[in-house]
Amino acid sequence: MKGGKITGTKVEFTVDVDGKPVKFEGTVDGGTITGTGATKWTAKKA
């Protein structure tokens, strides 16, 4: 993972996939991955 930030419950970060940046954004309860092979993701508070 390149880097990112968590502010409150908002999650935002970018990951390089095959040399292409894929942006993740959403909340700790779920969100959307936008970019190549876009898909849904979910995360829960620890």
PDB file of N, H, CA, C and O in Angstrom:
ATOM      1  N   MET A   1       0.841  -1.185   0.000  1.00  0.00           N
ATOM      2  CA  MET A   1       0.000   0.000   0.000  1.00  0.00           C
ATOM      3  C   MET A   1       0.883   1.244   0.000  1.00  0.00           C
ATOM      4  O   MET A   1       1.850   1.336   0.757  1.00  0.00           O
ATOM      5  N   LYS A   2       0.544   2.177  -0.842  1.00  0.00           N
ATOM      6  H   LYS A   2      -0.242   2.103  -1.457  1.00  0.00           H
ATOM      7  CA  LYS A   2       1.347   3.391  -0.979  1.00  0.00           C
ATOM      8  C   LYS A   2       1.153   4.322   0.212  1.00  0.00           C
ATOM      9  O   LYS A   2       2.122   4.795   0.807  1.00  0.00           O
ATOM     10  N   GLY A   3      -0.092   4.577   0.549  1.00  0.00           N
ATOM     11  H   GLY A   3      -0.879   4.193   0.066  1.00  0.00           H
ATOM     12  CA  GLY A   3      -0.365   5.477   1.670  1.00  0.00           C
ATOM     13  C   GLY A   3      -1.837   5.810   1.715  1.00  0.00           C
ATOM     14  O   GLY A   3      -2.593   5.479   0.802  1.00  0.00           O
ATOM     15  N   GLY A   4      -2.233   6.462   2.779  1.00  0.00           N
ATOM     16  H   GLY A   4      -1.619   6.731   3.521  1.00  0.00           H
ATOM     17  CA  GLY A   4      -3.635   6.820   2.882  1.00  0.00           C
ATOM     18  C   GLY A   4      -3.908   7.503   4.198  1.00  0.00           C
ATOM     19  O   GLY A   4      -2.998   7.847   4.952  1.00  0.00           O
ATOM     20  N   LYS A   5      -5.177   7.687   4.451  1.00  0.00           N
ATOM     21  H   LYS A   5      -5.916   7.408   3.839  1.00  0.00           H
ATOM     22  CA  LYS A   5      -5.556   8.369   5.677  1.00  0.00           C
ATOM     23  C   LYS A   5      -6.917   7.876   6.140  1.00  0.00           C
ATOM     24  O   LYS A   5      -7.752   7.456   5.338  1.00  0.00           O
ATOM     25  N   ILE A   6      -7.121   7.935   7.444  1.00  0.00           N
ATOM     26  H   ILE A   6      -6.443   8.275   8.095  1.00  0.00           H
ATOM     27  CA  ILE A   6      -8.420   7.615   8.010  1.00  0.00           C
ATOM     28  C   ILE A   6      -8.822   8.817   8.852  1.00  0.00           C
ATOM     29  O   ILE A   6      -8.141   9.172   9.813  1.00  0.00           O
ATOM     30  N   THR A   7      -9.929   9.433   8.483  1.00  0.00           N
ATOM     31  H   THR A   7     -10.483   9.144   7.702  1.00  0.00           H
ATOM     32  CA  THR A   7     -10.421  10.594   9.221  1.00  0.00           C
ATOM     33  C   THR A   7     -11.814  10.254   9.708  1.00  0.00           C
ATOM     34  O   THR A   7     -12.735  10.114   8.904  1.00  0.00           O
ATOM     35  N   GLY A   8     -11.979  10.121  11.005  1.00  0.00           N
ATOM     36  H   GLY A   8     -11.231  10.235  11.658  1.00  0.00           H
ATOM     37  CA  GLY A   8     -13.269   9.701  11.539  1.00  0.00           C
ATOM     38  C   GLY A   8     -13.548   8.295  11.051  1.00  0.00           C
ATOM     39  O   GLY A   8     -12.766   7.378  11.299  1.00  0.00           O
ATOM     40  N   THR A   9     -14.660   8.124  10.358  1.00  0.00           N
ATOM     41  H   THR A   9     -15.296   8.869  10.156  1.00  0.00           H
ATOM     42  CA  THR A   9     -14.973   6.804   9.829  1.00  0.00           C
ATOM     43  C   THR A   9     -14.702   6.734   8.332  1.00  0.00           C
ATOM     44  O   THR A   9     -14.944   5.705   7.702  1.00  0.00           O
ATOM     45  N   LYS A  10     -14.199   7.832   7.759  1.00  0.00           N
ATOM     46  H   LYS A  10     -14.003   8.669   8.271  1.00  0.00           H
ATOM     47  CA  LYS A  10     -13.925   7.838   6.324  1.00  0.00           C
ATOM     48  C   LYS A  10     -12.555   7.222   6.046  1.00  0.00           C
ATOM     49  O   LYS A  10     -11.582   7.502   6.745  1.00  0.00           O
ATOM     50  N   VAL A  11     -12.497   6.391   5.026  1.00  0.00           N
ATOM     51  H   VAL A  11     -13.288   6.164   4.458  1.00  0.00           H
ATOM     52  CA  VAL A  11     -11.259   5.722   4.663  1.00  0.00           C
ATOM     53  C   VAL A  11     -10.938   6.090   3.213  1.00  0.00           C
ATOM     54  O   VAL A  11     -11.809   6.043   2.344  1.00  0.00           O
ATOM     55  N   GLU A  12      -9.687   6.454   2.966  1.00  0.00           N
ATOM     56  H   GLU A  12      -8.980   6.493   3.672  1.00  0.00           H
ATOM     57  CA  GLU A  12      -9.268   6.875   1.633  1.00  0.00           C
ATOM     58  C   GLU A  12      -7.814   6.478   1.436  1.00  0.00           C
ATOM     59  O   GLU A  12      -6.950   6.907   2.201  1.00  0.00           O
ATOM     60  N   PHE A  13      -7.531   5.675   0.434  1.00  0.00           N
ATOM     61  H   PHE A  13      -8.233   5.326  -0.187  1.00  0.00           H
ATOM     62  CA  PHE A  13      -6.140   5.358   0.150  1.00  0.00           C
ATOM     63  C   PHE A  13      -5.998   4.862  -1.277  1.00  0.00           C
ATOM     64  O   PHE A  13      -6.981   4.518  -1.933  1.00  0.00           O
ATOM     65  N   THR A  14      -4.766   4.832  -1.743  1.00  0.00           N
ATOM     66  H   THR A  14      -3.967   5.112  -1.210  1.00  0.00           H
ATOM     67  CA  THR A  14      -4.483   4.413  -3.109  1.00  0.00           C
ATOM     68  C   THR A  14      -3.481   3.270  -3.075  1.00  0.00           C
ATOM     69  O   THR A  14      -2.504   3.308  -2.328  1.00  0.00           O
ATOM     70  N   VAL A  15      -3.730   2.267  -3.881  1.00  0.00           N
ATOM     71  H   VAL A  15      -4.524   2.236  -4.488  1.00  0.00           H
ATOM     72  CA  VAL A  15      -2.855   1.104  -3.965  1.00  0.00           C
ATOM     73  C   VAL A  15      -2.442   0.930  -5.420  1.00  0.00           C
ATOM     74  O   VAL A  15      -3.260   1.088  -6.325  1.00  0.00           O
ATOM     75  N   ASP A  16      -1.178   0.607  -5.642  1.00  0.00           N
ATOM     76  H   ASP A  16      -0.513   0.478  -4.906  1.00  0.00           H
ATOM     77  CA  ASP A  16      -0.711   0.336  -7.003  1.00  0.00           C
ATOM     78  C   ASP A  16      -1.029  -1.114  -7.367  1.00  0.00           C
ATOM     79  O   ASP A  16      -0.604  -2.043  -6.681  1.00  0.00           O
ATOM     80  N   VAL A  17      -1.774  -1.295  -8.442  1.00  0.00           N
ATOM     81  H   VAL A  17      -2.119  -0.540  -9.000  1.00  0.00           H
ATOM     82  CA  VAL A  17      -2.097  -2.628  -8.947  1.00  0.00           C
ATOM     83  C   VAL A  17      -1.529  -2.707 -10.357  1.00  0.00           C
ATOM     84  O   VAL A  17      -1.979  -2.009 -11.265  1.00  0.00           O
ATOM     85  N   ASP A  18      -0.534  -3.568 -10.523  1.00  0.00           N
ATOM     86  H   ASP A  18      -0.168  -4.136  -9.786  1.00  0.00           H
ATOM     87  CA  ASP A  18       0.132  -3.709 -11.823  1.00  0.00           C
ATOM     88  C   ASP A  18       0.603  -2.354 -12.344  1.00  0.00           C
ATOM     89  O   ASP A  18       0.489  -2.062 -13.534  1.00  0.00           O
ATOM     90  N   GLY A  19       1.130  -1.535 -11.446  1.00  0.00           N
ATOM     91  H   GLY A  19       1.223  -1.772 -10.478  1.00  0.00           H
ATOM     92  CA  GLY A  19       1.676  -0.242 -11.840  1.00  0.00           C
ATOM     93  C   GLY A  19       0.632   0.838 -12.068  1.00  0.00           C
ATOM     94  O   GLY A  19       0.957   1.950 -12.485  1.00  0.00           O
ATOM     95  N   LYS A  20      -0.632   0.505 -11.791  1.00  0.00           N
ATOM     96  H   LYS A  20      -0.896  -0.398 -11.452  1.00  0.00           H
ATOM     97  CA  LYS A  20      -1.695   1.496 -11.973  1.00  0.00           C
ATOM     98  C   LYS A  20      -2.313   1.806 -10.617  1.00  0.00           C
ATOM     99  O   LYS A  20      -2.641   0.886  -9.868  1.00  0.00           O
ATOM    100  N   PRO A  21      -2.478   3.072 -10.291  1.00  0.00           N
ATOM    101  CA  PRO A  21      -3.076   3.431  -9.014  1.00  0.00           C
ATOM    102  C   PRO A  21      -4.570   3.112  -8.981  1.00  0.00           C
ATOM    103  O   PRO A  21      -5.313   3.449  -9.903  1.00  0.00           O
ATOM    104  N   VAL A  22      -4.991   2.459  -7.904  1.00  0.00           N
ATOM    105  H   VAL A  22      -4.388   2.185  -7.155  1.00  0.00           H
ATOM    106  CA  VAL A  22      -6.403   2.152  -7.705  1.00  0.00           C
ATOM    107  C   VAL A  22      -6.822   2.845  -6.415  1.00  0.00           C
ATOM    108  O   VAL A  22      -6.228   2.625  -5.360  1.00  0.00           O
ATOM    109  N   LYS A  23      -7.839   3.673  -6.508  1.00  0.00           N
ATOM    110  H   LYS A  23      -8.322   3.851  -7.365  1.00  0.00           H
ATOM    111  CA  LYS A  23      -8.277   4.454  -5.351  1.00  0.00           C
ATOM    112  C   LYS A  23      -9.367   3.722  -4.573  1.00  0.00           C
ATOM    113  O   LYS A  23     -10.327   3.210  -5.149  1.00  0.00           O
ATOM    114  N   PHE A  24      -9.196   3.686  -3.255  1.00  0.00           N
ATOM    115  H   PHE A  24      -8.416   4.102  -2.787  1.00  0.00           H
ATOM    116  CA  PHE A  24     -10.169   3.093  -2.362  1.00  0.00           C
ATOM    117  C   PHE A  24     -10.793   4.248  -1.578  1.00  0.00           C
ATOM    118  O   PHE A  24     -10.076   5.102  -1.058  1.00  0.00           O
ATOM    119  N   GLU A  25     -12.091   4.278  -1.493  1.00  0.00           N
ATOM    120  H   GLU A  25     -12.674   3.584  -1.916  1.00  0.00           H
ATOM    121  CA  GLU A  25     -12.716   5.261  -0.605  1.00  0.00           C
ATOM    122  C   GLU A  25     -14.046   4.733  -0.096  1.00  0.00           C
ATOM    123  O   GLU A  25     -14.758   4.017  -0.800  1.00  0.00           O
ATOM    124  N   GLY A  26     -14.366   5.096   1.128  1.00  0.00           N
ATOM    125  H   GLY A  26     -13.787   5.677   1.699  1.00  0.00           H
ATOM    126  CA  GLY A  26     -15.603   4.635   1.736  1.00  0.00           C
ATOM    127  C   GLY A  26     -15.560   4.905   3.227  1.00  0.00           C
ATOM    128  O   GLY A  26     -14.911   5.842   3.690  1.00  0.00           O
ATOM    129  N   THR A  27     -16.266   4.063   3.968  1.00  0.00           N
ATOM    130  H   THR A  27     -16.794   3.301   3.591  1.00  0.00           H
ATOM    131  CA  THR A  27     -16.266   4.194   5.414  1.00  0.00           C
ATOM    132  C   THR A  27     -15.807   2.870   6.006  1.00  0.00           C
ATOM    133  O   THR A  27     -15.632   1.887   5.286  1.00  0.00           O
ATOM    134  N   VAL A  28     -15.612   2.849   7.325  1.00  0.00           N
ATOM    135  H   VAL A  28     -15.755   3.648   7.910  1.00  0.00           H
ATOM    136  CA  VAL A  28     -15.181   1.617   7.971  1.00  0.00           C
ATOM    137  C   VAL A  28     -16.231   0.514   7.844  1.00  0.00           C
ATOM    138  O   VAL A  28     -15.926  -0.658   8.064  1.00  0.00           O
ATOM    139  N   ASP A  29     -17.453   0.879   7.495  1.00  0.00           N
ATOM    140  H   ASP A  29     -17.700   1.831   7.317  1.00  0.00           H
ATOM    141  CA  ASP A  29     -18.506  -0.123   7.356  1.00  0.00           C
ATOM    142  C   ASP A  29     -18.662  -0.623   5.927  1.00  0.00           C
ATOM    143  O   ASP A  29     -19.505  -1.479   5.657  1.00  0.00           O
ATOM    144  N   GLY A  30     -17.867  -0.103   5.025  1.00  0.00           N
ATOM    145  H   GLY A  30     -17.183   0.592   5.245  1.00  0.00           H
ATOM    146  CA  GLY A  30     -17.960  -0.567   3.653  1.00  0.00           C
ATOM    147  C   GLY A  30     -17.713   0.577   2.693  1.00  0.00           C
ATOM    148  O   GLY A  30     -17.780   1.746   3.073  1.00  0.00           O
ATOM    149  N   GLY A  31     -17.424   0.233   1.439  1.00  0.00           N
ATOM    150  H   GLY A  31     -17.370  -0.717   1.131  1.00  0.00           H
ATOM    151  CA  GLY A  31     -17.152   1.285   0.485  1.00  0.00           C
ATOM    152  C   GLY A  31     -17.006   0.705  -0.898  1.00  0.00           C
ATOM    153  O   GLY A  31     -17.459  -0.405  -1.178  1.00  0.00           O
ATOM    154  N   THR A  32     -16.369   1.468  -1.755  1.00  0.00           N
ATOM    155  H   THR A  32     -16.000   2.370  -1.528  1.00  0.00           H
ATOM    156  CA  THR A  32     -16.207   1.064  -3.141  1.00  0.00           C
ATOM    157  C   THR A  32     -14.759   1.229  -3.543  1.00  0.00           C
ATOM    158  O   THR A  32     -14.111   2.209  -3.176  1.00  0.00           O
ATOM    159  N   ILE A  33     -14.250   0.266  -4.301  1.00  0.00           N
ATOM    160  H   ILE A  33     -14.776  -0.530  -4.599  1.00  0.00           H
ATOM    161  CA  ILE A  33     -12.930   0.409  -4.907  1.00  0.00           C
ATOM    162  C   ILE A  33     -13.177   0.872  -6.337  1.00  0.00           C
ATOM    163  O   ILE A  33     -13.878   0.213  -7.105  1.00  0.00           O
ATOM    164  N   THR A  34     -12.592   2.015  -6.682  1.00  0.00           N
ATOM    165  H   THR A  34     -12.022   2.550  -6.058  1.00  0.00           H
ATOM    166  CA  THR A  34     -12.754   2.499  -8.046  1.00  0.00           C
ATOM    167  C   THR A  34     -11.437   2.311  -8.785  1.00  0.00           C
ATOM    168  O   THR A  34     -10.366   2.499  -8.207  1.00  0.00           O
ATOM    169  N   GLY A  35     -11.510   1.949 -10.034  1.00  0.00           N
ATOM    170  H   GLY A  35     -12.379   1.796 -10.503  1.00  0.00           H
ATOM    171  CA  GLY A  35     -10.305   1.717 -10.821  1.00  0.00           C
ATOM    172  C   GLY A  35     -10.428   0.393 -11.552  1.00  0.00           C
ATOM    173  O   GLY A  35     -11.522  -0.149 -11.712  1.00  0.00           O
ATOM    174  N   THR A  36      -9.283  -0.118 -11.993  1.00  0.00           N
ATOM    175  H   THR A  36      -8.395   0.322 -11.863  1.00  0.00           H
ATOM    176  CA  THR A  36      -9.269  -1.380 -12.730  1.00  0.00           C
ATOM    177  C   THR A  36      -9.808  -2.491 -11.837  1.00  0.00           C
ATOM    178  O   THR A  36      -9.379  -2.648 -10.694  1.00  0.00           O
ATOM    179  N   GLY A  37     -10.745  -3.252 -12.368  1.00  0.00           N
ATOM    180  H   GLY A  37     -11.094  -3.125 -13.297  1.00  0.00           H
ATOM    181  CA  GLY A  37     -11.319  -4.348 -11.595  1.00  0.00           C
ATOM    182  C   GLY A  37     -12.065  -3.859 -10.377  1.00  0.00           C
ATOM    183  O   GLY A  37     -11.970  -4.452  -9.303  1.00  0.00           O
ATOM    184  N   ALA A  38     -12.814  -2.768 -10.540  1.00  0.00           N
ATOM    185  H   ALA A  38     -12.891  -2.286 -11.413  1.00  0.00           H
ATOM    186  CA  ALA A  38     -13.534  -2.166  -9.422  1.00  0.00           C
ATOM    187  C   ALA A  38     -14.434  -3.194  -8.745  1.00  0.00           C
ATOM    188  O   ALA A  38     -15.080  -4.003  -9.411  1.00  0.00           O
ATOM    189  N   THR A  39     -14.469  -3.154  -7.428  1.00  0.00           N
ATOM    190  H   THR A  39     -13.944  -2.496  -6.887  1.00  0.00           H
ATOM    191  CA  THR A  39     -15.271  -4.103  -6.663  1.00  0.00           C
ATOM    192  C   THR A  39     -15.658  -3.478  -5.341  1.00  0.00           C
ATOM    193  O   THR A  39     -15.183  -2.398  -4.990  1.00  0.00           O
ATOM    194  N   LYS A  40     -16.515  -4.155  -4.617  1.00  0.00           N
ATOM    195  H   LYS A  40     -16.901  -5.033  -4.902  1.00  0.00           H
ATOM    196  CA  LYS A  40     -16.915  -3.682  -3.294  1.00  0.00           C
ATOM    197  C   LYS A  40     -15.945  -4.235  -2.251  1.00  0.00           C
ATOM    198  O   LYS A  40     -15.310  -5.271  -2.447  1.00  0.00           O
ATOM    199  N   TRP A  41     -15.855  -3.516  -1.148  1.00  0.00           N
ATOM    200  H   TRP A  41     -16.370  -2.674  -0.989  1.00  0.00           H
ATOM    201  CA  TRP A  41     -15.036  -4.008  -0.043  1.00  0.00           C
ATOM    202  C   TRP A  41     -15.738  -3.643   1.247  1.00  0.00           C
ATOM    203  O   TRP A  41     -16.542  -2.713   1.295  1.00  0.00           O
ATOM    204  N   THR A  42     -15.425  -4.385   2.281  1.00  0.00           N
ATOM    205  H   THR A  42     -14.772  -5.141   2.242  1.00  0.00           H
ATOM    206  CA  THR A  42     -15.997  -4.072   3.586  1.00  0.00           C
ATOM    207  C   THR A  42     -14.895  -4.140   4.629  1.00  0.00           C
ATOM    208  O   THR A  42     -13.948  -4.918   4.509  1.00  0.00           O
ATOM    209  N   ALA A  43     -15.037  -3.318   5.644  1.00  0.00           N
ATOM    210  H   ALA A  43     -15.806  -2.686   5.741  1.00  0.00           H
ATOM    211  CA  ALA A  43     -14.086  -3.303   6.749  1.00  0.00           C
ATOM    212  C   ALA A  43     -14.884  -2.996   8.005  1.00  0.00           C
ATOM    213  O   ALA A  43     -15.863  -2.251   7.970  1.00  0.00           O
ATOM    214  N   LYS A  44     -14.457  -3.572   9.097  1.00  0.00           N
ATOM    215  H   LYS A  44     -13.661  -4.177   9.126  1.00  0.00           H
ATOM    216  CA  LYS A  44     -15.157  -3.335  10.356  1.00  0.00           C
ATOM    217  C   LYS A  44     -14.188  -2.744  11.364  1.00  0.00           C
ATOM    218  O   LYS A  44     -12.986  -3.003  11.319  1.00  0.00           O
ATOM    219  N   LYS A  45     -14.728  -1.950  12.268  1.00  0.00           N
ATOM    220  H   LYS A  45     -15.705  -1.739  12.304  1.00  0.00           H
ATOM    221  CA  LYS A  45     -13.900  -1.390  13.335  1.00  0.00           C
ATOM    222  C   LYS A  45     -13.366  -2.528  14.200  1.00  0.00           C
ATOM    223  O   LYS A  45     -14.061  -3.512  14.452  1.00  0.00           O
ATOM    224  N   ALA A  46     -12.141  -2.379  14.643  1.00  0.00           N
ATOM    225  H   ALA A  46     -11.576  -1.580  14.439  1.00  0.00           H
ATOM    226  CA  ALA A  46     -11.537  -3.410  15.486  1.00  0.00           C
ATOM    227  C   ALA A  46     -12.208  -3.420  16.858  1.00  0.00           C
ATOM    228  O   ALA A  46     -11.842  -4.220  17.719  1.00  0.00           O
TER     229      ALA A  46
END
